[in-house]
């Protein structure tokens, strides 16, 4: 490929596709390399809060999202031990976009990437990028597309490949630990779950959530400690890890037993892990990082997709506004610093809150204290949802004034 791209994006999930879409919309020449064919299912809670309404409109997929996604989620709940609680979801001031919904990743990822292509982004799928190098302010890499190999040049590289993919930044690879959290996900039908309710599931050694998603399905996703899962599997030899862990959750959680009494699973179990929550670098030597590779919250707060897409919006707005400056090394560093600061401002609280909530939910003694307090003050559930970002607006229409005010 002889043309030099303005930006090469590695990863075509919600973060990468959103970044590419917005940059292409602004007239940039963009290439997106995604190693998997779509549609593809993912271990993901599928929920997106109402704070994404403005972003979905800017992306041009708001009508599709509202028609294809599940029902509006107006209540947040808690299923823990023998306790079943529900209270109101916190709402935005804008009455037209008060509630969030859930949509399967096999649908969301594909519509975002297709929309980016419609706006002019070049999409290589399946395509893998290797040997990223930088010389004289220009990135080069090798792109593998099936049996074809191309050399690609770009002024910017944006890593949006998720926390599991390789990064140009050397990092320590941790060995398996008993406390590792492994993630599972499945869809169910004929569940006895109120259509407007999204309950948090808390059980010894893990946490999860249930939500009505698209096409009448209910999405169940959860994380469970490695050592707890190993003990469960020893007791249920021959049973899959998904089924064995779900049986365990049912014994520990009345709400899950009730909701899934007559339910049947649709499709296979999905699993991944261990998850890697935390805050990582967002910029390094000319490379920008967006989505989970930049930072990841415990899934207990159901903000993964929102954070990925909102961080993509933050980055794209900074790059577009600074496009004349980022041709220099100093301009790139300044853009990287601004993006890092803005990212931390908008997402650090969610990540810290999620870490705290996960510890409380998984430990029997702290869970008991949590239940004691929430039974007496149900509004604590609403407050917790606020802390997790359910009403925190990141995407605004007047971007210039907003950014200038903060920097």
HUBEL-V707633 format. One line per field, one symbol per residue. ss: DSSP state (@ for helix, = for strand, . for the rest). phi: phi as a letter, one per 30 degrees, with the letter a starting at -180 (. if undefined). psi: psi as a letter, one per 30 degrees, with the letter a starting at -180 (. if undefined). A space follows every 10 residues. Layout:
ss=???
phi=???
psi=???
//
This chain:
ss=...==.==== ...@@@@@@@ @@@@@....= ====...... ......==.@ @@@@@@@@@. .@@@@@@@.. ..=.====== =.======.. ....@@@..= ==..@@@@@@ @@@@@@@@.. .====..=== =====..=== =====..=== ====..===. .......... .......... =========. ......==== ===..===== ==.@@@.=== =====@@@@@ @@@@@..... @@@@@@@@@@ @@=@@@@@@. ...======= ===....==. ..==..===. @@@.==..@@ @..@@@@@@@ @@@@@@@@@@ @.......@@ @@@@@@@@@@ @@@@@@@@@@ @@@@@@@@@@ @@.@@@@@@@ @@@@@@..@@ @@@@@@@... ........@@ @@@@@@.
phi=.ddcddbccc jcdedddddd ddddddjddb bbcbdcdcdb dbdadidbdd dceddddddi bdddeddcdd ddccbcbbcb hccbbbaddd cdddddbdbc bbbeddcddd dddddddedj ddccadbbcb hdbbbhibcb acccbidcbb ccbadbbbdb ciddddbdde bdcdddbede cccbaacbbi dcbedccbdd cbbejaaaab adcdhicccc bacbdedddd dddddbeicd ddddddeddd dcbeededdc ecdbdciddc bakddbdkcb dcaahiccbb idddlbcede chbddedddd dddedddddd dcdddddcdd dddddddddd ddededbddd dddddddddd ddceddddde deddddbedd ddddddddjd bddcdbdcdd dddddcb
psi=jekklekkkj kgaeeeeeee eeeeeggljk kkjkfkkllk lljkffkklf ffeeeeeefg geeeeeefla lkjfkklkjk bgkjlklkkk llejffhfkl lkkkffeeee eeeeeeeegf kkkjkkkkkl hklkkhgkkl lkkjjbfkkl kkkkfkkjjh glfflkkfkk lkjklklefk kkklklkllh kikkfgkjkk kkljgalalk kkalhglkkk klkkkeeeee eefefikfkl eeeeeeeeee ffjeeeeeeg eglkkjalkk lllllillka kfkjhfkkkk affelklkff fhgeeeeeee eeeeeeeeee fgffegflee eeeeeeeeee eeeeeffeee eeeeeeeeee efkeeeeeee eeeeefiffe eeeeeeefgf gjkekleiee eeeeef.
//
